């Protein structure tokens, strides 16, 4: 049985191996037959006052229990781990990813058929919902998160050069431009929000830049050309061009490239480096107050929250694998409870929960598709000026959009599991009530 990615495939398959070993150990010690014998005794005790039809009730219970045991506990089938769905659809996999024990799993035929139907249903629906998500899960979310949380922290000297250029060249050029254009449009304001603006380039050539080494003065234009080249090189080295290519492909928009990412990086750089810095500069807060206000500043910083939510895409499939493995390992216990009188409904609830967890990638693919559909119409929010230079409100709508998408990757699967769990519990409860009535157990039952 395969999973979605190499990670959850290995983890989930390990759960299958352990389930088969635990199930075999319990069967070898006769635990399930002992439980059936206990169930027979319970049916006898509960029907002593009304012996009519006792043989029939015992027969129904014994046959049902033995059939369940035969289907979900006997005739183990040996299966080997196969490639994940993402690999089978041409996804690029990190070398060494998905390596794990090669031991075959031995699972009951009924369990294999039921889980196989669930797995094949998910695999059939995923490409129809979002084929791109199958080959490259969470790629669009990663691209927009990189755009919205970019910074120049990985290269302190470059960051210092940019900061110096902002003070000595960009601000004077911006002042001159605003004096010459006292009523700029919203689009023009967004364009001049960073030194990457083409409208400011001619002004750099007329501003003197005193070199730090004490040599003869030069112009900001002469400083900007090599700085601009280093910024582009920095963006490409950090894989930003690949992110932007993905955005351009998914959104079918022209002009998206490293400049978009660099504009965002410089804007974030201008906002400050410390989350609690605006409070610490006041000098009137004690240590505890700084911590509290620092947390508050973090919770109101959309970009940093988006970085936090980005952990979802790193942990999503390992979490899926661990939950699946846990459910697999718990199956022998569920089977034991199902063999007791009135306990057959627990199998229904169990497989409903297992199916809901296996369907998580469907929810992620749908969120990713909706996110990709919304972004084209909201793209101006992702590449515009900050609030100080625009009339578009707080300037955080793009970060808020990305945060909502990240939260949906969490909320969607949780809601699906809750809904299917409740439905499975109700269906299982109805089956339990029916079986207890047929066995003459009334409200009292072992299962």
Secondary structure, DSSP 8 states (H G I E B T S, - for coil): ---SSHHHHHHHHHHHHHHHHHHHHHHHTTHHHHHHHHHHHHHHHHTSS--TTHHHHHHHHHHHHHHHHHHHHSSEEEE-----HHHHTT----TTTT------EEEEHHHHHHHHHHHHHHHHHHHHHHHHHHHSTTHHHHHHHHHHS--STT-HHHHHHHHHHIIIIIHHHHHHHHHH-TT--HHHHHHTTSTT-HHHHHHHTTSEE--TTS---EEHHHHHHHHHHHHHHHHHHTTHHHHHHHHHHHHT-SS-SHHHHHHHHHHHHHH-S-TTHHHHTT----HHHHHHHHHHHHHT-HHHHHHHHTHHHHHHHHHHHHHHHHHHHHHHHHHHHHHSTT-THHHHHHHHHHHHHHTHHHHHHHHHHHHHHHHHHHHHHHSS--GGG-SSTTS-HHHHHHHHHHHHHHHHHHHHHHHHHHHHHHHHHHHHHHHHHHTT-TT----
